[in-house]
Amino acid sequence: MTINNQNAHPLQSSEWGEFRKKWGNDVVRTSFGQTIFSIIPHSKFTIGTFIKGPKPTKEILQGLKNLAKEKKAIFIKMESLVVTKVQHNSQIPNHETQINSKFQITKLLQENGAVPGKTLFTPTTFWIDLTPSEDELLKSFSSKTRYNIRVAEKHGVKVVENNSDKAFDKYIELTRQTVERQGFYAHSEKYHRLMWKYLYKIPISKSQIPIARLLTAKYKGEIITTWIVFVWHDFLYYPYGASSDKYKNVMANNLMMWEAIKYGKKLGLSTFDLWGREPGKGFTKFKEGYNPQVVEFLGTWDLITSPLYWPYRFAEAIRWRLLRAKSKFTKPKF
């Protein structure tokens, strides 16, 4: 699977662009992809983000510089959809993946005034190859993961696709509970509802199937886990999920992941991207139980287009220190 072609990721889709326009961003689509500009508060300057775009070239970097000048951007953050390393599983076969030379691309970026930047997406993620049979996949999971899937099935947990307004309202409710329980910063309810509107309810073309879908896990008649997944080309993505603190013993999340894998297979997709990897974190350990491939991308690069870049980085570092200090006394709100 070669992923470096244009619009190879849902964040480069027209639907995502329309959503971000409605959210208040300035979105510019060019021949090489979609760039989103955000105003720096109390200023006339902007920041651009060129996320999950194609492999950088001299022409693309010059095009981004021209855009930055037009939009008064002090830099453009780039996180290209460029795979530089894949740690393959030994237990199941893998489809072809294009590997790029990190050294050559890094040299090009540096020659054009780019520096390593603060990450938006983690530099590595997990991929699950969906092409083996269900039996092969299940056997590749850790014994603990297989046990937990069986526990959920024995308790009668049922996972289905449910895109109804009622189910989405439950997703919002569970997301609020999860944010308050785990104390992490998340996009607001308004953001999630607007995203759902543009990626599920009103696709660009009437004949086009929606990018976003909602999977729900129900136990004793109550939805206790909800996941939003994206379907784009031959990839399934897992960007958002939330769960109740009730009934943790029924292992609904384990069954949800297994059913999501089977859902992707039924759609004829080749790869399940688990949307990030943070070594040592609990949810990363959960994902590791499904024997995924570890995929490394090019990483985050800031294309500097103004002398204001370094003062901005300094101010932003102070801002994040203050937010982390504040979070010790005030829980994040959804």
C-alpha positions in Angstrom: 0.0 0.0 0.0 1.5 3.3 -1.1 0.1 6.2 0.9 2.0 9.2 -0.4 -0.5 10.2 -3.0 -2.6 13.3 -2.7 -5.8 13.2 -0.4 -4.6 9.8 1.0 -5.9 10.8 4.4 -9.4 11.9 5.6 -7.8 15.1 7.0 -7.0 16.1 3.4 -10.6 15.4 2.3 -12.9 18.1 1.0 -15.3 17.2 3.8 -12.7 17.9 6.4 -11.9 21.2 4.7 -15.6 22.2 4.7 -15.9 21.3 8.4 -12.8 23.4 9.3 -14.2 26.4 7.2 -17.4 26.2 9.2 -15.3 26.0 12.4 -13.8 29.4 11.5 -10.5 28.5 9.8 -9.3 29.8 6.4 -8.9 26.7 4.3 -6.9 26.8 1.0 -6.9 23.8 -1.4 -4.1 23.7 -3.9 -2.8 21.2 -6.4 -0.6 19.6 -3.7 -3.2 19.5 -0.9 -5.2 21.3 1.8 -3.7 23.9 4.2 -5.6 25.2 7.2 -4.9 28.7 8.6 -5.7 29.9 12.1 -5.5 33.5 13.3 -3.1 34.1 16.2 -5.3 35.9 18.8 -5.0 39.6 19.1 -2.9 39.9 15.9 -3.0 40.1 12.1 -0.9 37.0 11.7 -1.8 33.3 11.2 -0.4 29.8 11.6 -0.8 27.3 8.8 -1.1 23.5 9.2 -0.4 21.1 6.3 -1.3 17.8 7.9 -1.2 14.3 6.4 -0.2 15.7 3.0 2.1 14.1 0.4 5.9 13.7 0.5 7.6 17.1 0.6 9.2 18.3 -2.6 11.0 21.6 -3.4 7.9 22.7 -5.4 5.5 21.9 -2.5 7.7 23.8 0.0 7.9 26.8 -2.3 4.1 26.6 -2.7 3.6 26.6 1.0 6.0 29.6 1.4 3.9 31.5 -1.2 0.7 30.7 0.7 2.3 31.8 4.0 3.2 35.1 2.5 -0.3 35.6 1.2 -2.0 34.6 4.5 0.5 36.4 6.8 1.5 33.1 8.4 4.6 33.1 10.6 5.1 29.4 9.9 3.4 26.3 8.4 3.3 23.2 10.5 3.8 20.1 8.4 3.1 16.5 9.4 3.4 14.6 6.1 1.9 11.2 5.5 5.3 9.8 4.8 6.2 6.4 6.3 9.9 6.1 7.2 9.9 2.9 9.2 7.6 -0.1 9.8 8.1 -2.7 12.5 6.4 -5.7 11.0 4.6 -8.4 12.9 6.1 -11.8 12.7 2.9 -13.7 13.1 0.8 -12.6 10.1 1.7 -11.5 6.5 1.9 -7.8 5.6 0.8 -6.0 2.5 3.3 -3.8 0.7 4.2 -0.4 2.3 6.4 2.3 0.7 9.3 3.2 2.9 10.9 6.6 2.4 14.5 7.8 3.1 14.2 10.0 6.2 17.7 11.4 5.7 17.0 12.8 2.2 13.7 14.4 3.1 15.1 15.9 6.3 17.9 17.4 4.4 15.4 19.0 1.9 13.3 20.4 4.7 16.3 21.9 6.5 17.6 23.4 3.3 14.3 25.2 2.9 14.1 26.7 6.4 12.1 24.0 8.2 12.9 23.0 11.8 11.5 20.2 14.1 8.2 21.5 15.7 5.8 20.7 18.5 3.7 17.7 17.5 0.0 17.6 16.7 -0.1 13.9 15.9 2.2 11.3 17.4 5.2 10.5 15.2 4.3 6.8 15.3 1.1 5.0 15.1 -0.3 1.4 15.0 -1.5 -0.3 11.8 -3.4 -3.6 11.8 -3.3 -5.5 8.5 -6.9 -6.5 7.7 -6.0 -8.8 4.9 -5.4 -12.1 6.9 -8.4 -14.2 7.9 -10.3 -13.6 11.2 -8.8 -16.8 12.6 -5.3 -15.6 11.7 -5.9 -12.2 13.3 -7.4 -13.6 16.4 -4.5 -16.0 16.9 -2.0 -13.1 16.6 -3.5 -11.2 19.5 -2.1 -11.6 23.0 -3.6 -14.3 25.2 -4.9 -11.6 27.6 -6.7 -9.8 24.7 -8.3 -13.0 23.4 -9.5 -13.8 27.0 -11.0 -10.3 27.4 -12.8 -10.6 24.1 -14.3 -13.9 25.2 -15.4 -12.3 28.6 -17.3 -9.6 26.7 -19.0 -12.1 24.4 -20.0 -14.3 27.4 -21.5 -11.3 29.1 -23.6 -10.6 26.1 -22.0 -7.3 25.0 -23.2 -6.4 21.5 -21.4 -4.1 19.1 -23.2 -2.5 16.1 -22.9 0.4 13.8 -25.5 3.0 15.0 -25.4 6.4 13.4 -28.7 7.7 14.9 -29.0 11.0 16.7 -29.7 9.2 19.9 -26.5 7.2 19.7 -24.5 10.3 18.8 -25.9 12.1 21.9 -24.8 9.1 24.0 -21.3 9.5 22.4 -21.2 13.1 23.5 -22.4 12.2 27.0 -19.7 9.4 27.3 -17.0 11.7 25.9 -17.8 14.3 28.6 -17.6 11.6 31.3 -14.3 10.3 29.9 -12.7 13.8 29.8 -13.8 14.5 33.4 -12.7 11.1 34.6 -9.3 11.0 32.9 -8.5 14.7 33.0 -7.3 15.2 29.4 -7.9 18.1 27.1 -10.4 17.4 24.2 -12.2 19.2 21.5 -15.5 20.8 22.7 -19.0 19.3 22.2 -19.6 21.9 19.5 -16.5 20.8 17.6 -17.6 17.1 17.7 -21.1 17.9 16.6 -19.9 20.0 13.7 -17.4 17.4 12.7 -20.1 14.7 12.7 -22.4 16.9 10.6 -19.8 17.4 7.8 -18.3 13.9 7.9 -21.5 11.9 8.3 -24.7 13.8 7.8 -23.9 15.9 4.7 -21.3 14.2 2.5 -20.1 16.3 -0.5 -21.7 14.0 -3.0 -25.1 12.3 -2.6 -23.6 9.1 -4.0 -20.6 9.2 -1.7 -20.7 7.1 1.5 -20.0 9.1 4.6 -16.4 9.2 6.0 -17.5 9.0 9.7 -19.4 6.1 11.3 -20.4 5.4 14.9 -19.9 2.0 16.5 -21.6 1.3 19.9 -21.2 -1.4 22.5 -24.4 -2.2 24.5 -24.7 -4.1 27.7 -28.0 -4.7 29.6 -29.7 -2.4 27.1 -27.3 0.5 27.8 -24.7 1.9 25.5 -21.4 1.8 27.5 -18.8 2.4 24.8 -18.8 4.4 21.6 -16.2 4.8 18.9 -16.2 7.1 15.9 -14.3 5.5 13.0 -13.4 7.0 9.6 -13.5 5.1 6.3 -11.2 6.6 3.6 -10.0 4.7 0.5 -8.8 1.3 1.8 -8.1 2.5 5.4 -10.2 2.4 8.6 -9.2 4.9 11.2 -10.1 5.2 14.9 -9.8 8.9 15.9 -12.4 9.2 18.7 -13.7 6.9 21.5 -15.4 7.2 24.9 -16.7 4.8 27.5 -18.6 4.6 30.7 -16.9 3.8 34.0 -19.7 1.3 34.7 -19.4 -2.3 33.9 -15.7 -2.2 33.3 -15.6 -5.9 34.2 -17.4 -6.9 31.0 -14.5 -5.8 28.8 -16.6 -4.0 26.2 -13.6 -2.1 24.8 -11.8 -5.3 23.9 -14.8 -6.5 22.0 -15.3 -3.1 20.4 -11.8 -3.3 18.9 -12.3 -6.8 17.6 -15.6 -5.9 16.1 -14.1 -2.8 14.5 -11.4 -5.0 12.9 -14.1 -7.3 11.5 -16.1 -4.2 10.4 -13.1 -3.0 8.4 -12.7 -6.5 6.8 -16.4 -6.6 5.8 -16.0 -3.3 4.0 -13.0 -4.8 2.1 -10.5 -2.4 3.7 -6.8 -3.3 3.9 -5.5 -1.5 7.0 -6.8 -0.3 10.4 -4.9 2.8 11.6 -5.3 3.2 15.4 -4.6 6.9 15.2 -1.6 7.3 17.4 0.9 5.7 19.8 2.3 7.0 23.1 4.7 4.4 24.6 3.9 3.7 28.2 0.4 5.0 28.2 -2.4 2.7 29.2 -4.4 2.9 26.0 -1.3 2.2 24.0 -0.8 -1.0 25.9 -4.4 -1.9 25.2 -3.7 -1.4 21.4 -0.6 -3.5 21.6 -2.6 -6.5 22.6 -3.9 -6.7 19.0 -0.4 -7.3 17.6 -0.3 -4.2 15.3 2.6 -3.0 13.2 4.4 0.1 14.6 4.6 2.7 11.8 6.9 5.7 12.0 6.2 8.9 10.0 8.5 11.7 9.0 7.5 13.7 12.1 6.6 17.3 12.7 8.3 20.1 10.9 7.7 23.9 11.1 8.4 25.7 7.8 9.5 29.1 9.1 8.2 32.1 7.1 8.7 35.0 9.5 11.2 36.3 12.1 8.3 36.1 14.6 8.5 32.3 14.7 11.0 32.0 17.6 9.3 34.6 19.8 6.0 32.7 19.2 7.6 29.4 20.1 8.9 30.9 23.4 5.5 32.3 24.3 3.8 29.1 23.4 6.1 27.1 25.6 5.2 29.4 28.6 1.5 29.0 27.8 1.7 25.2 27.9 3.6 25.3 31.2 0.8 27.4 32.7 -1.9 25.1 31.3 -0.1 22.0 32.8 0.2 23.8 36.1 -3.5 24.8 36.0 -4.5 21.3 35.2 -3.2 20.1 38.6 -5.9 22.2 40.3 -8.7 22.5 37.7 -10.0 19.6 35.7 -10.4 20.0 31.9 -14.0 20.6 30.7 -15.7 19.2 27.6 
